[in-house]
Amino acid sequence: MYYNAHPEGEEPQPGPAAGAQSGPPADQHGDRRATRSPRGELDSQDGIYNGKRAHAPDLEHVLRRAAAAGVTDLIVTAGSLDDSRRALALVQSLRASSPVRLSCTVGVHPTRCDEFEQPGENGAPPTTAAQLLEMARDGMADGSVVAIGEIGLDYDRLHFCAVEVQQRGFEVQLQLAESTGLPLFLHNRNTSGAFAAVMCAHKGLRGVVHSFDGGMDEMRELTALGLFIGINGCSLRTEENLRVAASVPLGKLLIETDAPWCQVRPTHAGAKLVATKFAEVKKESWSAESCVKSRNEPSHCRQVLEILAAIREYPVTELGAAVHQNARSLFYGGASA
């Protein structure tokens, strides 16, 4: 199985700086994935929520629960230049001790693509792309970096980054993938075919469209381009979502969490199909043996697998093995362990 998280921080506005939660109200996914800095995900595992400490750091326990739930590979996904540095440093510092295999991406989220247009020191040309390329090659040398991402287009949040800036940033990062041979960790939100058109022009590139919640036609268009479809809790909210997820070709299916958001909620259509429950406590009542309530984490990847197995009428173990092989083929060149 594969799981994606993000580097440290709270849940602030886009950009490298952390701070108090801000931005517009939660979107149709019920979260702030398009508005927060991806620094937010692992800071909750440091016990900090919106800048305030609620409990002791517990990343060690989160990783242990992930391994116990059958997660074997954890990919920390970045969304800015600073995130990429933090993700790579985190993975390189923990890989030897982690009970699951850790790796990361480097890249800039579409809502932060203005980073590619910010001049360097003394008015020099922007250096973001060059720095990302250097980090990618550094991380590839020891197997820490396995993809370029999170990159793509997001037309729901144009108040953060204009269409033209997003498109230029997307193209620059697709060139990084071509230069390095790395696969893509992709973001696509409300682009009315623009995202698919770009990927059609780069049809030879491999990647996963993560947190997919689009319709049947869009799913078929993207898989026809050779792209994988990443499914998490936000992909399983409605009965239509379930029909689409059940129809993703097995050879193009991946599962993920996008933790600490996109948990399978009781109101989601897929929730009734979850077999595995995890003990949860409020963050103020933190326990090393329990998950934090409303904080998604890698162990919950198993719930996504159980829902998919039920709607596809497929044994959980066999589906897990197939998805595991898909992830290893995409991110690790087919390595089996």
N, C-alpha and C positions, 0 to 999 in steps of 0.2 A: 504494500500500500504506500501511497505518497501523501504528504501533508504539506501545506504551505502556511507559513507564519510570516511575520515581518519583524524588523529590528525595533529597538527600544524607543520609548517615548510615551506621551499620554494619549491625546486624541485631539490635537489642535488643528488649526487651519493648514492648508497646503504650504509647503515650504520646509526648510531645514530646521526652523526653530520650534522647540516644544513650548507648551504653555497650557493655559486653561482651555477647555473645550470651547470651540467657537464654530462659526459657519452656519449655514442654513439648517432648517429642521431635517430630521432623518428622511431619506428618500424612499422610493417605492420598495427598496429592499429592507426597509426598517433599520437602516444603519447609516453610517457616515463614510462608507468606504471611498467614495469619490471626493470627499472633502477633507478628511483627516490626513495628517502626515503619517506615512507608514511606520514612523518611529513608535506608534502607539501600542503595537501588539505585545511585544515582550516586556514593556514596562509594567504591565499588570502582573506579569510573572516576577517582577521585582517588588511587588506589593504596593505599587503606586497607581492611583486612579485620579485622573484630572489634577495632578500635582500634589495630591495628599497621600501619605502612606497609610494603608489600611492593615497591612500584615507584613510578615517577614518575607524576604525573597523566597520563591518556591519553584524556580525553573527546574531544579534537580528533581523535584517531585512530579512536575508536569511531564518531564521526559521519561521518568520511570513509569508513569501511568500510560504514556503513549506506547512504550515497549510492551507493557502487559496487555494492552488492547490489540496488539498485533501490528502496530505501525513500525515499519522498518526504516523508512526514509523521510527525513524532514527537510524541507526546502524553505529557507528564510528568504522572503521576497522583498526587494528594495523598491523605493518609489522616488528617490532623489539621489543626487550625488553624495550627500552626507549619509543618507540611509545605506547606500551601497558600501561606503567605507565601514560603517557600523556593522552591517550584516557580515561582511567578510571577516572583520576582526572577531566578531562573536563566534562564527563558525570555526575559525582557525584556533581560537582559544579553547573550544569545548570538544572538538572532534575526537580527541584521544580518550576522553572520559565519558562521552555521551553513550547511553544504551541504545540509541538509534543513530543511524547514519545521518550526519548533518552536512548540508551544502547550502548554497545561496545563489541568488541572482544579483546582477548589477544592472541598473537602468533607472529611467526617470518616467514617472507616471504621467499620463497625458495632461493632467491638470497642473503639472509643474514644469511643462516644457519651456517656459520662459527662461529656465536655467541655461538653455542652449544659446540664448540671445544676450546673456549678461556678459559685458566685456571683462577681460582679464585685468590684471594690474596695469595701471598707467594707460588705460584705454586700449590695451592689446586685444586682439581678437578673442572671442570666447574659447575656453579650453575644456569645457565640460565633456565633449565627446572624446577628446584625447585622454582625459583622466579616466573616463569609464573604460576605454580600451586598455589602458595600462592596468587598471584593477582587474579587468576580465582576464588578461593574460597572466597576471600574478596569481590569481585564484585558480586558473586552469592548471597551473604548474603542479599544484598539490591536490587537485580534484575538488577544491572548495567551491568554485564557481561552475555552475552547470547550465546556466541560461542567461539570456538578456531579458530583463523585465523588472518591473511590470511596465509594459509599454503598450501603446495603442491609441485609441481615440475615445473621447468622452464628450458628447454633445449635450449632455444634461447639465454640465457645469462650466458653461462658457464664460460665466462671470469670473472664473478663476484663470482661464487661459483660452484665448481666441482660437477659432477653427484653424486659421492659417498657421499660427504658432504651433499648435498641436500637430498639424500635418507635417510641418518641417521637422519637428522633433522626432516624430515617428519614422520618417525617412532616414534621418541621421542614424537612428538606432537599428533600423533594419540593415543599414550598411555595416554597423558593428557586428551584427550576427553573420553577415556574409564574410566579413574579415576574419572572424574567429571560428566560424563553423558551429557556434553554439545555437541551440534551439531557443525558441521564444516563449516567454510567459506573457500572455496577451490580455489586454483589457479592451472591451468593446461595449459602449453604452449609447444606445439611441442614435446610431449613426446613419440610419436610412440607406444602408448599402455602401456607404463610403469606406467603411472598414474592409468589407469584403472586396471592394474594388482594389484597394491598396494591396491586400494579400494576394489577389489574383495576379497583380503585376510582379509579385515576388513569390510565385508559386513554388519555387524550389525550396523555400525555407520551411523548416519544421517548427511546430509549436503547439501550445495548448491555449484555447480561449477559455480563460478561467472564470469561475463563478457564473456559468452560463445560465441565463433564464429567458432566452429568446424563444421564438416560435419554431414550429416544425420546418418551415421552409428555410429559415435562416440556418438552423442546425444542419440541414442537408446541404446547403450551399457551402458552409464552412468545412464540413467533413469531405465534400467533393474536392476541396482544395488541398486535402491531405492533413488538415488540422485536427488535433484532438479536442475533445470537449471536456472541461473540468466541471464537475458537479459537487455542490456543497448544500448546506441547509437552505440557502436562499434560492437554490435551483429547484426546490421541492416544496414550494409554498402552496401551489394551487393544483387542482386536478389536471389542468392543461400542462403545467410543468411536469407532472408525473408522466403524462402521455409522451411528451417530448423526450424525457430522460429514458423512458422505456425503449425508445426507438433509436437512440444513439448506437451506431454500429459498435459491436463489442470491441473491435480492434482499434477504435478511436475514443474509448471511454477512459476517463481518469476521475478519481475522487479526491477531494480536498476539504479543508475547513475554512480558510480565510480567517482563522482565529485572531483575536478573541471575538470577532463578529460572526454572523452567518450561522449561528447555532440552529439546529432543528428546534423550532418552537412548538408548544402544544397546539397552537392555532394552525400550523402548517398541515397541508393535506397529507404529507408523508409521515407525520408524527405517529399516526395510528399503527404504522408498520414497524416501528422501532421495537426491537426485542431487548436490547441491552440498556439498562439504566445505570446512571452514575450517581453516587452519593454526592449531594451538593449542600453547601452552607453559605450563608451570606459572608461577604468579604470581612465584615467586622468580627465574625465568629470563625475565622480561618482555622482550618485543621490540615495538617500535612497529608492526611489520608483521604481528604475529600476535595472535589472540584469546587471552585468558587461559582456560586449561582450566577447565571447569565453571562459567564465568561466562557466562551468556546475554547477548546483546547484540542491538541492532536488526538487524544484518545477518542474523542467524539467522531472521528473519522469512521469508526466502526458503525455508528448509527446510520451514516450516509450509505455505507455498504449494505446494511440490512434493508434499508428502504429500496435501494436499487435491485437487490436480489428478489425482493417480494414482487415488485412491479414487473420485473422481467421474467419471473417464474424460473429462477436460476438458483442452484444451491449457493449459499453464502461462501463456503470455502472455495468452490470452483470459480465464482465470480471474483473473489478476492485475489486468487492466483492469476487470473487473466488481467485484471487491472494492475496488479503488481508488475507483471511482465511488460505491460504497456508503458508504465512509468519508467522502468529501467531501460527499456528500448529508447525512449525519447530523451531522457536526461543522462543516462549512464552508458549509452552505447550498447545496451543489451546485456550488460554484466548481470549475472544471476545472484550475486551476493556481495 
